[in-house]
Amino acid sequence: MTGQNPVFIPGPTNIPDRLRYAMSIQTTDHRAPDFVELLSPVLADVKKVFKTETGQVITFPSSGTGGWEAAITNTLSPGDKVLVARFGMFSHRWIDLCQRHYLDVDVIECEWGSGAQADEYGARLAADKNHEIKAVLVTHNETATGVRSDVAAIRRAMDAVDHPAMLYVDCVSSLASMDFRMDEWGVDLAVSGSQKGFMLATGMAIIGVSQKALKACETAKCPRCFFDFRDMASANAHGGFPYTPPLQIMYGLRESLKMLFEEGLENVFARHYRIAEGVREAVRAWGFALCAKSPELYSDTVSAVYVPEGFDSDVLTNHAFDTYGVSFGVGLGQMTGKAFRIGHLGSMTDVMALSGLAAIEMAMKDLDYPIELGSGVIAAQQYYRKTSGIAHSQAA
Ligand SMILES: *Cc1c(COP(=O)(O)O)cnc(C)c1O
């Protein structure tokens, strides 16, 4: 096994060689003057990915989960009421984190495969006449089910009743692969990480923080030390870090931003849409159902696919790994055994996606799934041929 096969898990994602080289650096002194020259422009450029001009970017050495914890503990106090929808494993884990910080969590239970219901958020906010709800939490892209929620609609629901709560969005598996508009959607805390859309090693939580959220740090009582925004922001202001920064990932992030801007953010989003559409064509050709219930919910970074009755998706993903050396996402939580996931975010091309579809088809055929070998690949090929930018420019 050469280990050269791409992974089709929805994070950590494939790391382009260019970024592996960028992260391969010898130790330098993060207290030396040149660290300032690295850090400040990188933080300024990440703001463009969040699409915020008024907010600030704060990073921590951590995975995305640490970013959730930082967002919550810096801006809320024990007993504060938060409103959040649960419709998959990640929104569930965020709720768990809030509960363990002694917040009063009002959960909107949604069917897995549906998205965060803006009208239900609106109804509960309207009923909250005394403005006890301090935070509204939304998972933009639920990685367990392959569902994208409409954050703008939730902001509209908040504004419709003039509710002053802050809006917290988990964009870990969407940022830098799907459109995200922090300022336009009025997001106060946007949580992401290094190992998904940014195509880097795991190890950095990346958070967009509004001015309102920065102010909330002054009165928030949840305990925090390592994750204190104030320590990080004041050190960052002079180009420093309150402790040892993840230097290699910071260099990687600088290069990742270059790659994203060279391609153009809108082109990055269009590429993810195209690749996802090809994958969805393949799922249709197999005759299988996506977990996401309707097209407006489709995620462009991950597709969760139900296997037919009588089959175990864990057997399938294990077989694909053991026999062909290719990793797919397993079904999480209540989807264990019932669905597998194809991650198609970050560094991904038509050709890579086709190889994943071909591999999972072989694994399915080996296990006597009722599919025709090649059917999904052909459907995706046809879509990619029709829509590839190269074909268009040749036709023009
Ligand atoms: C990956 C992911 C996270 C964070 O996971 P970590 O493993 O802590 O980086 C959070 N939310 C969503 C939606 C994710 O996909």
PDBQT file of the ligand as one rigid body, heavy atoms in Angstrom, charges set to zero:
ROOT
HETATM    1  C1  LIG A 401     -15.284  18.497  12.540  1.00  0.00    +0.000 C 
HETATM    2  C2  LIG A 401     -16.394  19.236  13.146  1.00  0.00    +0.000 A 
HETATM    3  C3  LIG A 401     -16.298  19.842  14.416  1.00  0.00    +0.000 A 
HETATM    4  C4  LIG A 401     -15.066  19.860  15.269  1.00  0.00    +0.000 C 
HETATM    5  O1  LIG A 401     -14.436  18.703  15.438  1.00  0.00    +0.000 OA
HETATM    6  P1  LIG A 401     -12.941  18.592  15.958  1.00  0.00    +0.000 P 
HETATM    7  O2  LIG A 401     -12.690  17.144  15.793  1.00  0.00    +0.000 OA
HETATM    8  O3  LIG A 401     -12.920  19.016  17.373  1.00  0.00    +0.000 OA
HETATM    9  O4  LIG A 401     -12.083  19.459  15.102  1.00  0.00    +0.000 OA
HETATM   10  C5  LIG A 401     -17.369  20.570  14.867  1.00  0.00    +0.000 A 
HETATM   11  N1  LIG A 401     -18.485  20.696  14.141  1.00  0.00    +0.000 NA
HETATM   12  C6  LIG A 401     -18.620  20.164  12.927  1.00  0.00    +0.000 A 
HETATM   13  C7  LIG A 401     -19.874  20.410  12.161  1.00  0.00    +0.000 C 
HETATM   14  C8  LIG A 401     -17.583  19.409  12.386  1.00  0.00    +0.000 A 
HETATM   15  O5  LIG A 401     -17.716  18.888  11.168  1.00  0.00    +0.000 OA
ENDROOT
TORSDOF 0
